[in-house]
Amino acid sequence: MALVAEAPDYIQVFSDGSVKRFAPEIVPPSINPTHGFMSKDVVIDSSKPVTARMFVPENLLTETALPVLVYFHGGGFSIGSTTWIGYHYFLGGVSVTCKCIVLSVDYRLAPEYKLPIAYEDCYSSLAWLCNEVSHEPWLQRADLSRVFLSGDSAGGNIAHHVAVKAIRDKACQVRVKGILPVHPYFGSEERTKLEQETGDVGEVAMNDFFWGLSLPEGSNRDYYGCNIDNADLSKDEWARFPAVVVYVGGLDFLKERGVMYAEFLQKRVKGVELVEAKGDTHVYHIFHPDSDASLLLQKQMSEFINSF
């Protein structure tokens, strides 16, 4: 069994198709309030399986109707989990700051499950919300007229495509109010100026590596899930696209792609915002969930969500 591909410290792929992932510290859920929030794990679809972790403010039952933020973790579609310590504390903090219910989805990962599996798994969380709102105690205060989608890196990409699926699915009972992609992960076969000129070839190679793991067999980086130019909607569909705020990091190699994504939307959707954290790197909020920059991001997300 030979090692055929790897991203050191993150993932190894072997010749027999097996995969080894390296995870940081994992945090279990707790219904006892810590840092002002409670958390528990739920099953979205046991047949796949798809699970999620819910985060709610500790004073949930004393609150009036709360918006719901559905969050998709990053990791190039191939690594990551809502159970990672950074996600746990950042998203718990989001539930407190935003006064919202957070449903963070653990979807199936590539290369075992290539795109569009992640889109399908994450989209199923919307149906779960509708089915469970009258049964799940922590959803008693959920306001399903105010559902938002967010995620970082690959999760930001997923948020966009789940929003598209919600628009196109006439049976969908959820009207997504807004999406908040954080450092979204897109690409294309054509290199951008930064990708051509950057001295850090490792960044380009790492992006190519993860796209290689996640794209369907026979596809390249012009696949609709990667190249946003090939994922266009009809005029009527764009008219129903939710409000958007795109967050980018000033020191993030993917900032360029995030700006391009925002500009793409601004030509088609009214009121698209672009917010830059000038001195910060890719997914800083997951590596440093208690930093001033991460707390500011939580506040910015709250301002957007609670403007509706």
Solvent accessible surface area in square Angstrom, and as a share of the most:
residue,aa,sasa,rsa
1,M,161,0.72
2,A,58,0.45
3,L,78,0.39
4,V,90,0.52
5,A,31,0.24
6,E,70,0.31
7,A,1,0.01
8,P,84,0.53
9,D,118,0.61
10,Y,82,0.31
11,I,0,0.00
12,Q,38,0.17
13,V,15,0.09
14,F,38,0.16
15,S,67,0.43
16,D,94,0.49
17,G,48,0.47
18,S,47,0.31
19,V,34,0.19
20,K,106,0.45
21,R,79,0.29
22,F,73,0.30
23,A,64,0.50
24,P,66,0.42
25,E,113,0.51
26,I,86,0.43
27,V,16,0.09
28,P,97,0.61
29,P,49,0.31
30,S,37,0.24
31,I,114,0.58
32,N,104,0.53
33,P,69,0.43
34,T,60,0.35
35,H,143,0.64
36,G,19,0.19
37,F,3,0.01
38,M,29,0.13
39,S,1,0.01
40,K,45,0.19
41,D,72,0.37
42,V,17,0.10
43,V,84,0.48
44,I,19,0.10
45,D,38,0.20
46,S,93,0.60
47,S,97,0.63
48,K,67,0.28
49,P,84,0.53
50,V,0,0.00
51,T,50,0.29
52,A,2,0.02
53,R,3,0.01
54,M,0,0.00
55,F,0,0.00
56,V,0,0.00
57,P,6,0.04
58,E,91,0.41
59,N,67,0.34
60,L,3,0.01
61,L,111,0.55
62,T,113,0.66
63,E,29,0.13
64,T,112,0.65
65,A,53,0.41
66,L,7,0.03
67,P,3,0.02
68,V,0,0.00
69,L,0,0.00
70,V,0,0.00
71,Y,0,0.00
72,F,0,0.00
73,H,1,0.00
74,G,4,0.04
75,G,19,0.18
76,G,7,0.07
77,F,2,0.01
78,S,0,0.00
79,I,10,0.05
80,G,8,0.08
81,S,20,0.13
82,T,1,0.01
83,T,28,0.16
84,W,37,0.13
85,I,59,0.30
86,G,5,0.05
87,Y,7,0.03
88,H,5,0.02
89,Y,64,0.25
90,F,0,0.00
91,L,0,0.00
92,G,0,0.00
93,G,16,0.15
94,V,0,0.00
95,S,0,0.00
96,V,58,0.33
97,T,58,0.34
98,C,1,0.00
99,K,112,0.47
100,C,0,0.00
101,I,0,0.00
102,V,0,0.00
103,L,1,0.00
104,S,0,0.00
105,V,0,0.00
106,D,27,0.14
107,Y,9,0.04
108,R,40,0.15
109,L,30,0.15
110,A,1,0.01
111,P,24,0.15
112,E,84,0.38
113,Y,93,0.35
114,K,45,0.19
115,L,6,0.03
116,P,48,0.30
117,I,43,0.22
118,A,3,0.02
119,Y,2,0.01
120,E,77,0.34
121,D,0,0.00
122,C,0,0.00
123,Y,36,0.14
124,S,30,0.19
125,S,0,0.00
126,L,3,0.01
127,A,56,0.43
128,W,24,0.08
129,L,0,0.00
130,C,27,0.16
131,N,92,0.47
132,E,51,0.23
133,V,47,0.27
134,S,92,0.59
135,H,133,0.60
136,E,20,0.09
137,P,72,0.45
138,W,29,0.10
139,L,1,0.01
140,Q,113,0.50
141,R,75,0.28
142,A,16,0.13
143,D,32,0.17
144,L,41,0.20
145,S,71,0.46
146,R,47,0.17
147,V,0,0.00
148,F,0,0.00
149,L,0,0.00
150,S,0,0.00
151,G,0,0.00
152,D,1,0.00
153,S,9,0.06
154,A,0,0.00
155,G,0,0.00
156,G,0,0.00
157,N,0,0.00
158,I,0,0.00
159,A,0,0.00
160,H,0,0.00
161,H,7,0.03
162,V,0,0.00
163,A,1,0.01
164,V,9,0.05
165,K,66,0.28
166,A,12,0.10
167,I,20,0.10
168,R,123,0.45
169,D,53,0.28
170,K,209,0.89
171,A,83,0.64
172,C,32,0.19
173,Q,146,0.65
174,V,8,0.05
175,R,164,0.60
176,V,12,0.07
177,K,77,0.33
178,G,0,0.00
179,I,0,0.00
180,L,0,0.00
181,P,0,0.00
182,V,0,0.00
183,H,3,0.01
184,P,0,0.00
185,Y,8,0.03
186,F,8,0.03
187,G,6,0.06
188,S,13,0.08
189,E,69,0.31
190,E,138,0.62
191,R,77,0.28
192,T,15,0.09
193,K,142,0.60
194,L,69,0.34
195,E,22,0.10
196,Q,124,0.55
197,E,117,0.53
198,T,28,0.17
199,G,79,0.76
200,D,74,0.38
201,V,112,0.64
202,G,41,0.39
203,E,68,0.30
204,V,20,0.12
205,A,61,0.47
206,M,68,0.31
207,N,26,0.13
208,D,41,0.21
209,F,40,0.17
210,F,19,0.08
211,W,4,0.01
212,G,53,0.51
213,L,16,0.08
214,S,0,0.00
215,L,12,0.06
216,P,30,0.19
217,E,150,0.67
218,G,92,0.88
219,S,43,0.28
220,N,75,0.38
221,R,38,0.14
222,D,54,0.28
223,Y,34,0.13
224,Y,89,0.34
225,G,0,0.00
226,C,0,0.00
227,N,19,0.09
228,I,17,0.09
229,D,94,0.49
230,N,79,0.40
231,A,13,0.10
232,D,67,0.35
233,L,14,0.07
234,S,58,0.38
235,K,186,0.79
236,D,89,0.46
237,E,27,0.12
238,W,21,0.07
239,A,85,0.66
240,R,94,0.34
241,F,15,0.06
242,P,11,0.07
243,A,29,0.23
244,V,0,0.00
245,V,3,0.01
246,V,0,0.00
247,Y,7,0.03
248,V,2,0.01
249,G,0,0.00
250,G,21,0.20
251,L,117,0.58
252,D,10,0.05
253,F,28,0.12
254,L,11,0.05
255,K,60,0.25
256,E,45,0.20
257,R,16,0.06
258,G,0,0.00
259,V,34,0.19
260,M,81,0.36
261,Y,1,0.00
262,A,0,0.00
263,E,85,0.38
264,F,15,0.06
265,L,0,0.00
266,Q,86,0.38
267,K,165,0.70
268,R,83,0.30
269,V,14,0.08
270,K,195,0.83
271,G,65,0.62
272,V,15,0.08
273,E,86,0.39
274,L,71,0.35
275,V,38,0.22
276,E,62,0.28
277,A,25,0.19
278,K,153,0.65
279,G,57,0.55
280,D,35,0.18
281,T,73,0.42
282,H,52,0.23
283,V,17,0.10
284,Y,15,0.06
285,H,0,0.00
286,I,17,0.08
287,F,124,0.52
288,H,114,0.51
289,P,21,0.13
290,D,112,0.58
291,S,37,0.24
292,D,124,0.64
293,A,25,0.19
294,S,0,0.00
295,L,91,0.45
296,L,95,0.47
297,L,2,0.01
298,Q,6,0.03
299,K,114,0.48
300,Q,47,0.21
301,M,0,0.00
302,S,15,0.10
303,E,105,0.47
304,F,19,0.08
305,I,0,0.00
306,N,71,0.37
307,S,81,0.52
308,F,84,0.35
